[in-house]
Amino acid sequence: MTIIAPSLLSANFLSLQEEIQRFDGVKDLWLHLDVMDGHFVPNLTFGQTVLKEIHRITTHKLDAHLMVTNPENYIEPFKSLNLYNFTFHWEASIHQDRLIQELKKHYPSVGISLNPATPIEVIPEYIFKQIDLILIMTVNPGFGGQSFISGCMDKITKLQALKEKHDLNFHIQVDGGVNQQNAKSLKHAGATNLVAGSYIFKEPNKNYAAQVSSLRE
């Protein structure tokens, strides 16, 4: 089943616990946590204090997407937050291989994210054997509610071909402008993990479970 990862960046922060608990009982769901530093991207979001509280109120896997400069500085302070997946931006690190090896010591899943303009060819093939997830950004990172960049679909197709050629098992995660209209095409191209923010949290009746189901249909 396709994993759906609601992006809490689009949730109502004044009632965050209630928002998160609307997903209780939903299967194959990760909570996507966009951590921004105001430097790598022009926005600031939540940090260690908020993440510490989130993991106390949910049993869903926590999926941290670090849009930060020097992601290696977050390994130590975040390792006690019960994160399942730690994704860093390839563009934000110089020693990617070393960072992956260090992250593997503390997190069950390690991912790499690519900005829309970054081709998958920048990643050496041997790296794909070390990681658990590739996050393809289909909007420019930093803010929620943007429109899907259709030109990124080709990157998903290339990644799926690479997986099949080398018998690799990493998730292909897609983040940015995901909705019911493009979810089928994304899954057909190879996506196994869909991040959705506005599409889920802006549902007028707050029937978030139904919105998650609609992305799987």
C-alpha positions in Angstrom: 0.0 0.0 0.0 1.2 3.5 -0.8 2.4 5.4 2.3 0.8 8.7 2.8 2.7 11.3 4.8 0.6 14.3 5.8 2.8 17.4 6.1 2.2 19.1 9.5 3.4 22.3 8.0 -0.2 22.8 6.7 -1.9 21.8 10.0 -3.5 24.2 12.5 -0.6 24.8 14.9 -3.0 26.2 17.6 -4.6 22.7 17.8 -1.8 20.5 16.7 -2.6 17.6 19.0 -6.2 17.5 17.8 -5.0 17.7 14.2 -2.6 14.8 14.6 -5.1 12.6 16.5 -7.5 12.8 13.5 -5.1 10.3 11.9 -5.5 7.7 14.7 -6.3 4.3 13.2 -5.1 5.2 9.7 -2.7 2.5 8.4 0.6 3.1 6.5 0.8 6.7 7.5 3.9 8.8 8.3 3.7 12.3 9.8 5.9 14.5 7.7 7.9 17.1 9.6 9.4 20.0 7.6 12.3 21.4 9.6 13.5 24.7 8.1 16.2 27.0 9.4 15.6 30.3 7.6 18.9 29.9 5.8 18.8 26.9 3.4 15.2 27.9 2.7 13.6 31.3 3.4 11.3 30.1 6.2 11.4 29.0 9.8 9.3 26.1 11.2 9.4 23.9 14.3 12.4 22.5 16.0 13.5 20.2 18.7 11.0 21.3 21.4 7.9 20.8 19.2 9.1 17.5 17.8 9.7 16.2 21.3 6.0 16.7 22.1 4.7 15.3 18.8 6.3 11.9 19.4 4.5 11.6 22.7 1.0 11.9 21.3 1.2 9.5 18.2 2.2 6.1 17.3 2.6 7.0 13.6 6.2 7.0 12.2 7.8 10.5 12.2 9.3 11.5 9.0 11.7 14.5 9.4 12.6 16.4 6.2 15.5 18.8 7.1 15.6 21.8 4.9 18.7 23.1 6.7 22.3 24.1 6.2 24.7 21.7 7.9 22.3 18.9 8.5 25.0 17.0 10.4 24.5 19.5 13.3 21.0 18.0 13.9 22.0 14.4 14.4 22.8 14.6 18.0 20.0 16.9 19.2 17.4 15.0 17.2 18.4 11.4 18.0 16.2 11.3 21.2 13.1 12.4 19.4 12.0 8.9 18.2 12.2 9.9 14.5 11.8 7.0 12.1 13.1 8.8 9.0 15.7 11.5 8.7 16.0 13.1 5.2 18.6 15.7 4.4 19.1 17.7 1.2 21.9 16.5 -1.1 22.6 20.2 -1.9 23.1 21.1 1.8 25.9 18.7 2.5 29.5 18.4 1.3 30.3 15.0 2.8 27.1 13.1 1.9 28.6 9.6 2.3 29.9 10.3 5.7 26.7 11.9 6.8 24.7 8.9 5.7 26.9 6.5 7.7 26.5 8.6 10.8 22.8 8.9 10.4 22.5 5.1 10.0 23.8 4.8 13.6 20.7 6.5 15.0 17.8 6.4 12.6 15.9 3.4 11.1 15.5 5.1 7.8 17.8 7.7 6.1 16.7 9.7 3.1 18.1 12.2 0.5 16.1 15.0 -0.9 16.6 16.7 -4.2 15.4 20.2 -5.2 13.4 20.5 -8.4 16.4 21.7 -10.4 18.8 19.1 -9.1 19.0 16.0 -11.4 19.2 12.5 -9.9 22.5 12.0 -11.8 24.3 14.0 -9.1 24.0 11.0 -6.8 26.6 8.2 -7.4 25.0 4.9 -8.0 26.6 3.3 -4.9 24.8 5.8 -2.7 21.4 4.4 -3.7 22.4 1.1 -2.1 23.0 2.8 1.2 19.8 4.9 1.6 16.2 4.0 2.3 14.4 6.9 0.6 14.8 9.5 -2.1 12.6 12.6 -1.7 11.8 14.3 -5.0 10.7 17.9 -4.4 8.0 18.8 -6.9 7.9 22.4 -5.6 10.7 24.7 -4.6 11.2 24.0 -0.9 10.4 26.5 1.9 6.6 27.1 1.8 3.5 25.0 1.6 0.6 25.4 -0.8 2.7 25.6 -4.0 1.7 24.2 -7.4 3.2 20.9 -8.6 6.1 21.2 -11.1 5.2 18.7 -13.8 8.7 18.6 -15.2 9.8 16.6 -12.0 7.8 13.6 -13.1 10.7 12.4 -15.3 12.9 12.2 -12.3 10.5 9.8 -10.6 10.4 7.6 -13.8 14.2 7.5 -13.9 14.5 6.6 -10.2 12.0 3.7 -10.8 14.0 2.4 -13.7 17.2 2.6 -11.6 15.5 0.6 -8.8 14.4 -2.1 -11.3 17.8 -2.3 -13.0 19.8 -2.7 -9.8 17.1 -4.4 -7.6 17.0 -1.6 -5.1 14.4 -1.1 -2.4 14.4 2.6 -1.4 11.1 4.5 -1.2 10.5 7.2 -3.8 8.8 10.0 -1.9 7.2 12.9 -3.6 6.5 16.3 -1.9 4.9 19.3 -3.3 1.4 19.9 -4.8 0.3 16.3 -4.4 -3.5 15.9 -4.7 -6.1 13.4 -5.9 -5.6 14.6 -9.5 -1.9 13.7 -9.8 -1.6 10.9 -7.2 -2.4 8.1 -9.7 0.2 9.4 -12.2 2.8 9.7 -9.5 2.2 6.1 -8.3 2.3 4.8 -11.9 5.7 6.6 -12.4 7.1 4.8 -9.3 6.2 6.9 -6.2 5.7 4.8 -3.1 5.3 7.5 -0.6 3.3 10.7 -1.1 3.6 13.8 1.1 0.5 16.0 1.1 -0.1 19.1 3.1 -2.8 21.5 1.8 -4.8 18.8 0.1 -5.3 17.0 3.4 -5.4 19.8 6.0 -7.6 22.2 4.0 -10.4 19.8 3.7 -13.4 21.8 5.0 -14.9 19.0 7.1 -11.6 17.9 8.5 -12.1 14.4 7.3 -8.4 13.7 7.0 -8.7 9.9 6.9 -11.0 10.3 3.8 -8.4 12.6 2.1 -5.7 10.0 2.8 -7.8 7.3 1.3 -8.5 9.4 -1.8 -4.8 9.5 -2.6 -4.6 5.8 -2.6 -7.6 5.2 -4.9 
